[in-house]
């Protein structure tokens, strides 16, 4: 029995051209430790841990992959094949057909009709991250897209989401996706002046104890500040990239207004 209801974010990993550099960066920034991947799968998948709890993973970019470095968000599913069918039935595409990862579970990679990449995971022995909301752990995720209406329709058909306008959105088109009345992820429409070469994406948010200190650490370790820090109703947050170009958000939930 999974600890994650259908549609709940349950796992994250980052695909990087230099996973060793990525592990050095995230280890120094968040205090993560890493395990070597299972030998039968090439040992290439490096799970990350915070205080002994699994929080994500670092994955090497394969030679045939032309996607830029990025974090991937996995949504929980109880039936990976049915989820794949719904992706296709509602205008999405599959980047990777459902695949069993031994006894650990099954996954797929997909895109919504607006080209937002995401993944789904049907847990076997492993259901997903156990650490959440502590320093350096997953806190939230937002789909950032030009085609907001299509995203709301698509994701609410693939997963049992109810889309509701976000309170205190301050003039932005911001929707929260709810499961059983509880918000589990968000969707933000890109501003109309967003350059054409900026791709749609999923912004993974990590909790930190001090947003400004985290930004300073990102810069010291070779990463870059993209936006912020700024205060909001859910904390003080900043958008950054790691030294290899994968973007993410750091948020201090105690800050903000």
MONOR-V971979 format. One record per pair of residues at least 24 apart in sequence whose ideal C-beta (glycine too) atoms are under 8 Angstrom apart, sorted by the first residue. I is the first residue (numbers start at 1). GAP is how many residues later the second one is. Records with the same first field share a line. If there is no record, write none. Layout:
I: GAP / GAP
//
This chain:
2: 74 / 76 / 121 / 125 / 126
3: 124 / 125
4: 72 / 119 / 123 / 124
5: 71 / 174 / 175
6: 70 / 71 / 72 / 153 / 154 / 173
7: 68 / 69 / 70 / 152 / 153 / 154 / 170 / 172 / 177
8: 67 / 68 / 171 / 176
9: 64 / 65 / 66 / 67 / 129 / 132 / 175 / 176
10: 64 / 65 / 66 / 111 / 113 / 117 / 118 / 119
11: 45 / 46 / 62 / 63 / 108 / 110 / 117 / 118
12: 43 / 44 / 45 / 59 / 60 / 61 / 62 / 117 / 126 / 129 / 192
13: 32 / 43 / 44 / 45 / 46 / 58 / 59 / 61
14: 42 / 43 / 44 / 45 / 55 / 56 / 57 / 58 / 228 / 232
15: 44 / 45 / 46 / 50 / 52 / 54 / 55 / 57 / 231
16: 42 / 43 / 44 / 45 / 53 / 226 / 228 / 230
17: 43 / 44 / 52 / 227
18: 226
19: 25 / 27 / 39 / 40 / 41
21: 222 / 223
22: 36 / 220 / 222 / 224
23: 25 / 35
25: 196 / 197 / 198 / 217 / 218 / 219
26: 32 / 110 / 216
28: 189 / 193
29: 107 / 185 / 188 / 189 / 192 / 194
30: 105 / 106 / 176
31: 104 / 105
32: 104
34: 24
38: 64
40: 62
41: 60 / 61
49: 82
50: 81 / 84 / 85 / 86 / 87
51: 80 / 83
53: 76 / 77 / 78 / 84
54: 72 / 74 / 75 / 76 / 77
55: 74 / 76 / 77 / 81 / 82 / 83
56: 73 / 82
67: 50
68: 131 / 177 / 178
69: 173 / 175 / 176 / 177
70: 47 / 131 / 176 / 177
71: 131 / 133 / 175 / 176 / 177
72: 37 / 45 / 46 / 47 / 130
73: 45 / 46 / 68 / 112 / 129 / 131
74: 33 / 44 / 45 / 46 / 47 / 54
75: 43 / 44 / 45 / 46 / 84
76: 44 / 45 / 46 / 47 / 51 / 52
77: 43 / 44 / 45 / 82
78: 44
79: 43
80: 26 / 27 / 28 / 40 / 41 / 42
83: 25 / 37 / 39 / 75 / 76
84: 24 / 26 / 36
86: 71 / 72
87: 71
89: 68
90: 63 / 64 / 67 / 68
91: 59 / 63
92: 62 / 66
112: 31 / 33 / 38 / 39 / 42 / 43
113: 34 / 37 / 38 / 41
114: 31 / 32 / 33 / 36 / 37 / 40 / 86
115: 30 / 84 / 85
116: 27 / 28 / 29 / 35 / 84 / 85 / 86
117: 84 / 85
118: 25 / 84
133: 74 / 120
134: 73
135: 72 / 73 / 74
136: 70 / 71 / 72
137: 69 / 70
138: 66 / 67 / 68 / 69
139: 66 / 67 / 68 / 112 / 114
140: 45 / 46 / 65 / 94 / 109 / 111
141: 44 / 45 / 61 / 62 / 63 / 64
142: 43 / 44 / 45 / 46 / 60 / 61 / 63
143: 42 / 43 / 44 / 45 / 57 / 58 / 59
144: 43 / 44 / 46 / 56 / 57 / 58 / 59
145: 42 / 43 / 44 / 45 / 55
146: 43 / 44 / 48 / 54
147: 53
148: 25 / 27 / 39 / 40 / 41
151: 36
152: 35
155: 32
161: 24
163: 24
167: 66
168: 64 / 65
170: 62
201: 46
203: 36 / 44 / 45 / 46
204: 44 / 45
205: 32 / 43 / 44 / 45 / 46
206: 42 / 43 / 44 / 45
207: 44 / 45 / 46
208: 42 / 43 / 44
209: 43 / 45
210: 42
211: 24 / 25 / 26 / 27 / 39 / 40 / 41 / 44
212: 24
214: 24 / 36 / 38
215: 25 / 35
218: 24 / 32
231: 24 / 25 / 26
232: 24 / 25
233: 24
//
